[in-house]
Amino acid sequence: MPADQVARISAVRNVVIPRPSEQVLAVVRDIELLEPLERKARHVEIHPTGPDTGWYRIVGKLFNLQRWEGDFSYQQHENGWHSEDLHPRDDGWRISGGFLVSRVDDNTCRVTHYEDYILPTRLRHLRPLLSSYLRRSQIGEMRDLVSLVQRQVVAQR
């Protein structure tokens, strides 16, 4: 689809977590935790194809109103993971995203959560609304991630 017929939305959220990057990375790379962390998801089915690769089917609701579903491939790497549409849609929709964990010091790390959406022409007018929704959703997702990391650390004691 030509560039002048799409609108791109990129949402990026960073959070600094007072934990060693290895501890946080273990939580971030646990793909099974996608369902409780992804606020737009109601159900996620994980299908590993290798130790660091696979795909997942996600069923959810945007704005708690609009049902959506998609299949995404994922690739874990040394700093987190990345996913993207497994079956790009003909109308132009494209979704990708992931998590990166970077070391700040021995006891602190930064987690970056990014999401990229390409919208088809017919939905360009929704770009501001979707951008705002994604930013708010990511704030909650990162808050949930911090809480999950804290619970994991307590459970390991």
Residue pairs with C-beta under 8 A, 6 or more apart in sequence:
1 92
1 120
1 121
5 92
5 120
5 121
6 92
6 118
6 119
6 120
6 121
6 124
7 118
7 119
7 123
7 124
7 127
8 116
8 117
8 118
8 119
9 115
9 116
9 117
9 118
9 119
9 127
9 130
9 131
9 134
10 114
10 115
10 116
10 117
11 114
11 115
11 116
11 131
11 134
11 135
11 138
12 112
12 113
12 114
12 115
12 138
13 112
13 113
13 114
13 135
13 138
13 139
13 141
13 142
14 110
14 111
14 112
14 113
15 110
15 111
15 142
15 145
15 146
16 104
16 108
16 109
16 110
17 24
17 108
17 109
17 110
17 111
17 146
17 149
18 107
18 108
19 107
19 108
19 109
19 149
19 153
20 103
20 106
20 107
20 108
20 109
21 101
21 102
21 103
21 104
21 109
23 149
23 152
23 153
24 101
24 109
24 111
24 149
25 79
25 80
25 101
25 109
26 152
27 33
27 145
27 148
27 149
27 152
28 80
28 81
28 99
28 101
28 111
28 145
29 76
29 80
29 81
31 46
31 48
31 54
31 56
31 74
31 76
31 81
32 46
33 148
34 41
34 44
34 46
34 56
34 58
35 41
35 43
35 44
36 144
36 148
37 141
37 144
37 145
37 148
38 44
38 58
38 60
38 141
39 137
39 140
39 141
39 144
40 58
40 60
40 61
40 62
40 68
40 137
41 58
41 59
41 60
42 59
42 60
42 61
43 58
43 59
43 60
44 56
44 57
44 58
44 59
45 56
45 57
46 54
46 56
47 54
47 55
47 56
47 57
48 54
49 55
52 75
52 76
52 77
53 73
53 74
53 75
53 76
54 73
54 74
55 71
55 72
55 73
55 74
55 86
56 71
56 72
56 74
56 83
57 69
57 70
57 71
58 69
58 70
58 71
58 72
59 67
59 68
59 69
60 67
60 68
60 69
61 67
61 68
62 68
62 133
63 133
70 85
70 86
70 87
70 95
71 85
71 86
71 87
72 83
72 84
72 85
72 86
72 95
73 83
73 84
73 85
73 86
74 81
74 82
74 83
74 98
75 81
75 82
75 83
79 100
79 101
79 102
80 98
80 99
80 100
80 101
80 111
81 98
81 99
82 96
82 97
82 98
83 96
83 97
83 98
84 94
84 95
84 96
84 97
85 93
85 94
85 95
85 96
88 94
91 120
91 122
92 118
92 119
92 120
92 121
93 117
93 118
93 119
93 120
94 116
94 117
94 118
95 115
95 116
95 117
95 118
96 115
96 116
97 113
97 114
97 115
97 116
98 113
98 114
99 111
99 112
99 113
99 114
100 111
100 112
100 114
101 109
101 110
101 111
101 112
102 109
102 110
102 112
103 109
104 110
111 142
111 145
113 138
113 141
113 142
113 145
115 134
115 138
117 130
117 134
119 126
119 127
119 130
123 130
